Amino acid sequence: MRARFFKNKFSPLLLLNFFLTIPLCYSQSSKPAGDTLRYRNNPTYLLQQSMFDLYKTRQADIIMFGNSLTHGAAWNELLGRSNVVERGIPSDLIYGFESRLNSVYRLKPKIVFIMGGLNDIYNWTPVKEIFTVYVRIINGLKSKNIIPVIQSTTFSASFYGKDWKVTSEMNRERNKEVEKLNKLLFEYARTNNIDYIDINTLTAGKDGFLRPELTWDGIHFKAEAYKIWSHEVEKILLKYRL
């Protein structure tokens, strides 16, 4: 069963606000989302890309690369570092990540922390397809002598999307897909000597859902979750003396 949004008429401003605050949408297609250009339908994608072009930072050692979860924190302040920039785009899909790698390369980072895939899973993109693109992104970073760090795709809470008639069971099914993706990513990281941060081990409950006290809407993190996450990032940075 697939959840569908109501067919309301949104003004451009309301639609923009929707994408800024809610990272996921259910596909209304009867088939898995295989359109490699779907990310362009996200109105924040071009907005954020143009902002990245506008920013005056020309070099950063550390880049946080992801979607709205990454975008939700001022990482330079969270980590207390001036050599870190955030490159997260709300609602972004894995093909969108791949398409904007040049905006990462031009900053000549030493290390990039990647988190993505949840939006794709809620758009019914097959896990193997997500993983294939993820690997291409990692290989692209390595080809530029950039250290990639894989961060687990996060779970949703059981109550995510209840206002849109998304049930707990639907979220459980999506979390099972998240688990499949993370197993592939973990094994790839282990085999290729890549650092892997398992956020879910620290943020999920025994029921397999994101713990309610760590999220304000069932997906996005509260400050306490960012505190947990940032501690894991700091461990990796210390490892590489960055």
C-alpha positions as CSV (number, residue, x, y, z in Angstrom):
1,M,0.0,0.0,0.0
2,R,1.2,3.5,-0.8
3,A,0.3,6.7,0.9
4,R,-0.8,9.6,-1.2
5,F,-0.9,13.3,-0.4
6,F,-4.2,15.1,-0.8
7,K,-4.5,16.9,-4.2
8,N,-4.7,20.4,-2.7
9,K,-3.7,23.5,-4.7
10,F,-0.5,25.0,-3.2
11,S,0.7,28.5,-3.8
12,P,4.4,28.6,-4.8
13,L,5.3,30.0,-1.3
14,L,3.4,27.3,0.5
15,L,5.0,24.7,-1.7
16,L,8.4,26.0,-1.0
17,N,7.7,26.0,2.7
18,F,6.6,22.4,2.4
19,F,9.8,21.2,0.9
20,L,11.9,23.2,3.4
21,T,10.2,21.6,6.4
22,I,9.3,18.1,5.3
23,P,12.0,16.0,3.6
24,L,9.9,13.2,2.3
25,C,7.1,12.7,-0.2
26,Y,5.3,9.6,-1.3
27,S,5.3,8.8,-5.0
28,Q,1.9,8.9,-6.7
29,S,3.3,6.7,-9.4
30,S,2.2,3.1,-9.6
31,K,5.8,2.1,-10.3
32,P,9.1,2.6,-8.4
33,A,10.6,6.1,-8.8
34,G,13.3,5.4,-11.4
35,D,13.4,8.9,-12.9
36,T,17.0,10.0,-12.5
37,L,16.0,13.7,-12.9
38,R,13.2,13.6,-10.2
39,Y,15.4,15.6,-7.9
40,R,14.9,18.6,-10.2
41,N,11.2,18.7,-9.2
42,N,12.4,19.9,-5.7
43,P,12.1,23.7,-5.7
44,T,14.8,24.0,-3.1
45,Y,17.3,22.2,-5.2
46,L,18.1,25.1,-7.6
47,L,17.7,27.6,-4.8
48,Q,20.3,26.0,-2.7
49,Q,22.6,25.4,-5.6
50,S,22.5,29.1,-6.5
51,M,23.2,29.9,-2.8
52,F,26.2,27.5,-2.9
53,D,27.5,29.4,-5.9
54,L,27.0,32.7,-4.1
55,Y,28.8,31.8,-0.9
56,K,32.3,33.2,-0.6
57,T,33.9,30.2,1.0
58,R,36.5,28.9,-1.4
59,Q,38.0,26.1,0.6
60,A,36.8,23.9,3.5
61,D,38.5,20.9,5.0
62,I,35.2,19.3,6.2
63,I,31.9,19.1,4.3
64,M,28.6,17.7,5.7
65,F,26.9,16.5,2.6
66,G,23.2,15.4,2.7
67,N,19.5,16.3,2.8
68,S,17.3,18.2,5.3
69,L,18.8,16.3,8.3
70,T,22.2,17.6,7.4
71,H,20.8,21.0,6.5
72,G,19.2,21.2,10.0
73,A,22.3,22.2,11.9
74,A,24.9,25.0,11.6
75,W,27.8,22.5,11.6
76,N,30.5,25.0,12.0
77,E,28.9,26.1,15.3
78,L,27.9,22.6,16.3
79,L,31.4,21.3,15.9
80,G,33.1,24.6,17.0
81,R,35.2,24.7,13.8
82,S,35.6,27.3,11.1
83,N,36.8,24.8,8.5
84,V,33.5,23.0,8.0
85,V,30.6,23.8,5.7
86,E,27.2,22.3,5.3
87,R,26.0,21.2,1.9
88,G,22.6,19.7,2.6
89,I,19.5,20.3,0.5
90,P,16.0,19.6,1.9
91,S,14.2,16.8,0.0
92,D,17.2,15.9,-2.0
93,L,17.5,12.5,-3.7
94,I,20.6,10.4,-4.3
95,Y,20.7,11.4,-8.0
96,G,20.7,15.0,-6.8
97,F,23.7,14.3,-4.6
98,E,25.5,12.9,-7.6
99,S,24.6,15.8,-9.8
100,R,26.0,18.4,-7.4
101,L,29.3,16.8,-6.6
102,N,31.1,19.6,-8.4
103,S,29.9,22.0,-5.7
104,V,31.8,19.7,-3.3
105,Y,34.9,19.2,-5.4
106,R,35.5,22.9,-5.9
107,L,35.9,23.5,-2.1
108,K,38.8,21.0,-2.1
109,P,37.8,19.3,1.1
110,K,39.9,16.7,2.9
111,I,36.9,14.8,4.2
112,V,33.2,14.5,3.3
113,F,30.5,13.1,5.6
114,I,27.6,11.7,3.5
115,M,24.0,11.0,4.7
116,G,21.2,10.2,2.2
117,G,18.8,7.8,0.8
118,L,15.7,8.2,3.1
119,N,13.9,10.5,0.6
120,D,14.6,7.9,-2.1
121,I,13.2,5.1,0.0
122,Y,10.0,7.1,0.7
123,N,9.8,7.7,-3.1
124,W,9.9,3.9,-3.6
125,T,13.3,3.9,-5.3
126,P,14.8,0.3,-5.1
127,V,17.5,-0.1,-2.5
128,K,19.9,-1.5,-5.0
129,E,19.5,1.5,-7.2
130,I,20.2,3.9,-4.3
131,F,23.2,1.9,-3.3
132,T,24.6,1.9,-6.9
133,V,24.5,5.7,-7.1
134,Y,25.9,6.0,-3.5
135,V,28.9,3.9,-4.5
136,R,29.5,6.1,-7.6
137,I,29.4,9.2,-5.3
138,I,32.0,7.6,-2.9
139,N,34.2,6.6,-5.8
140,G,34.0,10.2,-7.2
141,L,35.2,11.6,-3.9
142,K,38.0,9.1,-3.7
143,S,39.1,9.9,-7.2
144,K,39.7,13.5,-5.9
145,N,41.7,12.2,-2.9
146,I,38.8,13.1,-0.6
147,I,38.1,10.9,2.4
148,P,34.5,9.7,2.3
149,V,32.6,8.9,5.5
150,I,29.4,7.0,5.2
151,Q,26.7,7.8,7.7
152,S,23.8,5.4,8.1
153,T,20.5,6.3,6.5
154,T,18.2,7.2,9.5
155,F,15.0,5.6,10.5
156,S,11.6,7.3,10.8
157,A,9.6,7.4,14.0
158,S,6.3,5.4,14.1
159,F,4.2,8.5,14.0
160,Y,5.8,10.1,11.0
161,G,3.3,11.4,8.4
162,K,0.2,10.6,10.4
163,D,-1.4,13.8,9.2
164,W,-1.2,12.5,5.7
165,K,-2.7,9.1,6.7
166,V,0.7,7.4,6.8
167,T,0.4,4.5,9.2
168,S,3.0,3.1,11.6
169,E,3.0,-0.1,9.5
170,M,4.0,1.9,6.4
171,N,6.8,3.5,8.3
172,R,7.9,0.1,9.5
173,E,8.0,-1.2,5.9
174,R,10.1,1.8,4.9
175,N,12.5,1.3,7.9
176,K,13.0,-2.3,6.7
177,E,14.2,-0.8,3.4
178,V,16.4,1.6,5.3
179,E,17.9,-1.4,7.1
180,K,18.6,-3.2,3.8
181,L,20.4,-0.1,2.4
182,N,22.4,0.3,5.6
183,K,23.6,-3.3,5.4
184,L,24.8,-2.8,1.9
185,L,26.5,0.5,2.9
186,F,28.1,-1.0,6.0
187,E,29.5,-4.0,4.1
188,Y,30.8,-1.8,1.3
189,A,32.5,0.4,3.9
190,R,34.0,-2.6,5.7
191,T,35.3,-4.1,2.5
192,N,36.8,-0.9,1.2
193,N,38.2,0.4,4.5
194,I,35.8,3.4,4.7
195,D,34.6,4.9,8.0
196,Y,31.0,4.2,8.8
197,I,28.9,6.0,11.4
198,D,25.9,4.1,12.5
199,I,23.5,6.8,13.7
200,N,20.6,4.4,14.1
201,T,22.3,2.4,16.8
202,L,22.4,5.5,18.9
203,T,19.0,7.0,17.9
204,A,16.6,4.1,17.4
205,G,14.6,2.2,20.0
206,K,14.1,-1.5,20.4
207,D,11.0,-1.3,18.2
208,G,13.2,-0.3,15.2
209,F,11.9,3.2,15.0
210,L,13.6,6.6,15.6
211,R,13.1,7.4,19.3
212,P,10.2,9.9,19.7
213,E,12.2,12.1,22.1
214,L,14.8,12.7,19.4
215,T,12.5,14.1,16.7
216,W,10.0,16.8,16.4
217,D,8.0,15.5,13.4
218,G,9.0,11.8,13.1
219,I,12.0,12.4,10.8
220,H,13.9,15.6,11.6
221,F,16.2,15.6,14.6
222,K,15.9,17.6,17.8
223,A,19.0,19.2,19.3
224,E,19.7,16.1,21.5
225,A,20.0,13.9,18.3
226,Y,22.4,16.4,16.7
227,K,24.5,16.2,19.9
228,I,24.7,12.5,19.5
229,W,25.5,12.7,15.8
230,S,28.1,15.4,16.2
231,H,30.0,13.4,18.8
232,E,30.4,10.6,16.3
233,V,31.6,13.1,13.7
234,E,34.2,14.5,16.1
235,K,35.6,11.0,16.7
236,I,36.3,10.6,13.0
237,L,37.9,14.1,12.8
238,L,40.1,13.2,15.7
239,K,41.1,10.0,13.9
240,Y,42.3,12.0,10.9
241,R,43.7,14.9,13.0
242,L,41.4,17.4,11.4
